[in-house]
Amino acid sequence: MWTPQGLVRHPLLTLGADGRVLSAECCPDPDRLAATEFYAGLLVPDFPADYRAAFDGMRAAALPLSELLPRIVTPGGALVVISGLDYDSLRLTPQSQIRKL
């Protein structure tokens, strides 16, 4: 999960009825918890509501996510998962996709 303070590995989020993140913690064994959903990719809370247009802009910029995300994440935005990344360089690839949760 991306946060302004850095990446959180193995995040376990508790979401409110409106989809907002209520809490986040690190959980190395989430598969042992009931009612847990799994997503492959980078979770990004507070992504712009027009997430597809913002994602297209990120593709066009072709910069590392460490530079792009601080510029576009805004409080009250959507929770998304970005998959198909180059995790070594933290960049989008031609296979990258975005999904609103």
N, C-alpha and C positions, 0 to 999 in steps of 0.2 A: 504494500500500500504506500502511495506517495503522500507525504506530508511536507509542509514548508520546512520542517526540521530535519527531513531526510526520509529514507525508506524504512518501512516497518516490515520485517520479514515474518511470515506466518501469521498474518493478522487475523483476528477473530473479532468481527464487528457485531454490535447489537444495533439493530435499526428500529426506528420508530414507525408508527403506522403510516406516516407520510414519506417514508423512505430515507429520512435523514439519519445520519450516524449519531447514535446516543452515546456509545462508548466503543473504544478500540483497545485491544490488548494483544499481546503476542502469545500464541498458542501452538507449540510445535506438533501436537497430536490432535488436531481438530476432528479427525475421523472417529474418535472415541466419544464424541458428543452427539446427543440426539438433536434432531431438527436443525442440522447444519448444512448449508449449501456451499458448494465449492465452485470457484471460478479460476480458470487459468488466465493469468495476465496480471496487469498492474491495476489495482483499484485506485481510483482518483476521486475523492470526495470534493464537492463544491466546484465541479466542472461547469462551464457555462451552460445555461438552459438550452441554447441553440448548439447542442453538442456536436452535431454533424458538421456545421459550418466551422466551428472552432477546430475540429479535427482536420478538416480540409486545409485550414490555415496553417496548422502544425505541419502537415505534409509538405505544403508549399515552402515553408520556412526552412525545412531540412536541417534543423538544429537539434542538439541533444535535448531530451526531455527535461534534464536538469536546468536548462536555460528557458525552455518554453513554458513549462507548467507554472512557475512562479508568476509569469506575466498574465496568465489567463484564468487561473483559479480564483474564484470569488465566493465569499460567504453566501450561503443560501442557494448555491448551484446544485446540480444533479450529481448523483453517485454513478460513475461509469467504470467499466473495466476495459482496458486497452490490451489487446492480445496481439501476438505475432511480432513482438519486439525483438530487436537485437539487444539482449540483456547485458552484454559486455560493454557496449558503448551507450546503452540506454537511448537508442534511436529507433524511430519508426522504420519499418521495412515495407517493401511493396505488398507484403502479405498482412500487414497490420490492419486491425479492425477495431471498432469501438462499439460498445453496447451499453445502453443505459439500463441500470438496475432498478 
